Amino acid sequence: MSSFPPGASPPPSCASSIDDLLVDPAVDDARREDAPYRLFFRHAGIGMARISLSGLILEVNARFADLVGRRQADLAGLHVQDITHPEDVGAERAHMESLLSGAQDGFHIEKRYVRPDGLTVWAAVNMALVRDEQGRPLQLVSIIEDITERQRAQEAMSSARAAERASKAKTEFLSRMSHELRTPLNAMLGFAQLLRVDPRHPLHEDQRTKVAHIERAGAHLLAMLTDVLDLSRIEAGSLPMSIEPLSLAEVMDAAVAMTSNQALDAGVRLTHPPCEAGLHVRGDQLRLRQVLVNLLSNAVKYNQRGGQVMLEALGLAHEVVITVSDSGRGMTPEQLAHLFEPFNRLGAERTAVEGTGIGLVIVKRLVELMQGRIDVSSRPGDGSRFRVWLPRAQVSPVTAGEELLTRPRTGFGGFDEGPGSTLSLLYAEDNAVNVELLRQVMRMRPHWHLDVACNGQDAIAMALTQPPDLLLLDMHLGDMSGLDVADALALHPHTAAIPRVALSADVMPDQIAEARQRGFVDYLTKPLDVSRLLSLLDRFARGDTL
């Protein structure tokens, strides 16, 4: 029973007064105002954290805990450095010190967190300093966004750009290296050929033998240089391929012609049964010929005097198989297992047979670039069979004929001068040794008059003043390229139709293809094949067309 009179107010010690004593009204109001923030903190789709002024983690939300791969309760009390990648600690510490010193009110950084499983995640962190009503620092509040996928994409793009720059630099280096190494080889092999073929000063047998040694050594050095450069370009992914329907008979005939002298010297019989009429494959003409020449050359080198090498082809439904078989020494299963390893000569390094050990590696990769494959079968003492499988191309006779009819004329030849007339050749070359070599070669064709320009500007000026019958242009002239010279002369009506031939130590397929596209009728490479140049001059003098 109550002891208070009716209508009297309850004393301050009642239940409501006790609640007032336990909860500060100001704190209670603050909690009510803070409720929306607390709700957002807990359920935000982005990481959030409260951090003490000393760097200790006071509180995090669930999203941040998921980001760093830990439980919320386990994060409380850890220092931010405990979960930060060691390489990013210094930068974040510097920003926090600047923040606490009053130099800035907030900062943004991109950093890495390390999860307990060792994985690294990237995050964009925006951190701000919270102050009390008197302006004194209270704590740090940060918002953390997961940018791992974005960072990976950026790194992938950066890596791709770096790889592209590296590939371009490697291609340029290979081009320069090819040019620099082929230039001295041009002089060595060129003058050796002159000594051998010059009818005005015939060599006696002993001298011919010595010159042959020089030519063989130079040819071996050139082959090694070509193989190394080709392999480097293949590995760099910078070897251009022109895949098109090819007449297999033409490519096989060319490969046999290029290796017939080697077979004759080795006493090996080289046979080539005619393949199916109209048989075409899809491939790159230059590279397919290189594949076949390499396989035929190996079959001759590793054969025996009196042995046999056969090149044949068979058309299937969707493929063509080209087989190079020999009666040589054969290979063991262990040798076959290591056949396509770079620089592995399978014991041949202990013999007199020359080689680099990368020829078959190049063959395999070239075949694969042409969407084909290669397989080998061999037994010791029973020879070897290399089979190249390439996609078959269906080309109708009408289409092939139309291609021949529509092929653009090069303008090569077509002059009315008789064989007794003098023809003029303008040679643009900035290397004195190369100029002297060509002067010596031209003495073997007295009905040709040679003019020399030492740079591109001189070549243009001389051609415009007195147009020559034929232009022979080096591709690197110091002040400009041979392509630039040709383009400049193409702008003038009286020099636009002058046939032009490239003579260059740059043997990169893309450079050769570009010269062809720009109207060059032929592309001679250094070291100069003297007989090929003389043949070209003779065909020109007769008025033959390409």
PECORNOR-V709989 format. One line per field, one symbol per residue. ss: DSSP state (H for helix, E for strand, L for the rest). psi: psi as a letter, one per 30 degrees, with the letter a starting at -180 (. if undefined). burial: I if it has 16 or more other C-alpha atoms within 10 Angstrom, else O. A space follows every 50 residues. Layout:
ss: ???
psi: ???
burial: ???
//
This chain:
ss: LLLLLLLLLLLLLLHHHHHHHHLLHHHHHHHHHHHHHHHHHHHLLLEEEE ELLLLEEEEELHHHHHHHLLLHHHHLLLEHHHHELHHHHHHHHHHHHHHH LLLLLEEEEEEEEELLLLLEEEEEEEEEEEELLLLLEEEEEEEEEELHHH HHHHHHHHHHHHHHHHHHHHHHHHHHHHHHHHHHHHHHHHHHHHHHHLHH HLLLHHHHHHHHHHHHHHHHHHHHHHHHHHHHHHHHLLLLLLLEEEEHHH HHHHHHHHHHHHHHHHLLEEELLLLLLLLEEEELHHHHHHHHHHHHHHHH HLLLLLLEEEEEEEELLLEEEEEEEELLLLLLHHHHHLLLLLLLLLLHHH LLLLLLLLHHHHHHHHHHHLLLEEEEEELLLLLEEEEEEEEEELLLHHHH HHHHHHLLLLLLLLLLLLLLLLEEEEEELLLHHHHHHHHHHHLLLLLEEE EEELLHHHHHHHHHHLLLLEEEELLELLLLEHHHHHHHHHLLLLLLLLEE EEEELLLLHHHHHHHHHLLLLEEEELLLLHHHHHHHHHHHHHLLLL
psi: kkfklkfkkllfgleeeeeeeekkeeeeeeeeffeeeeeeeegkgkkkkk klffgkkeklleeeeeeghlleefekflkfffgkkeffeeeeeeeeeeef fgflfllklklkkklfgflkkkkjkjklkklafggkkelkkkkkkjgeee eeeeeeeeeeeeeeeeeeeeeeeeeeeeeeefeeeeeeeeeeeeeefjff ikkleeeeeeeeeeeeeeeeeeeeeeeeeeeeeeefggjkkjklkkjeee eeeeeeefgeeeeeefhkkjkikklkkgkklkakeeeeeeeeeeeeeeee egalkfakkkkllkkaeglkkkkjklhafllleeeefgegkkgjghfffg lfkllfgfefeeeeeeeefghalklkklkkfgaljkkkklkkkjkleeee eeeeefkkkfgkaglfklfflkkkkjkjkgkeeeeeeeeeefffifgkkk kkkfleeeeeeeeeejklfkkjkkfjgdflleeeeeeefffkeffegkkk kkjlfjgkeeeeeeeefggkfljklkkkjeeeeeeeeeeeefgll.
burial: OOOOOOOOOOOOOOOOOOOOOOOOOOOOOOOOOOOOOOOOIOOOOIIIII IIIOIIIIIIIIIIIOIIIOOOOOIIOOIIIOIIIOOOIOOIOOIIOOII OOOOOIIOOIIIIIIOOOOIIIIIIIIIIIOOOOOOIOIIIIIIIIIOOO OOOOOOOOOOOOOOOOIOOIIOOIIOOIIOIIIIIIIIIIIIIIIIIOOO OOOOOOOIOOIOOIIOOIOOOIOIIIIIIIIIIIOIOIIOIOOOIIIIIO IIOOIIOIIIOIIOOIIIIIOOOOIOOIIIIIIIIOIIIIIIIIIIIIII IIIIIOIIIIIIIOIOOOIIIIIIIIIIIIIOOOOOOOIIOOOIIIOOOO OOOOIIIIIIIIIIIIIOIIOIIIOOOIOOOOIIIIIIIIIIIOOOOOOO OOOOOOOOOIIIIOOOOOOOOOIIIIIIIIOOOIIOIIIOIIOOOOOIII IIIIIIIOIIOIIOOOIIIIIIIIIIIOOOIIIIIIOOIIOOOOIOIIII IIIIIIIIOOIIOOIIOOIIIIIIIIIIOIOOIOOIIOOIIIIOOO
//
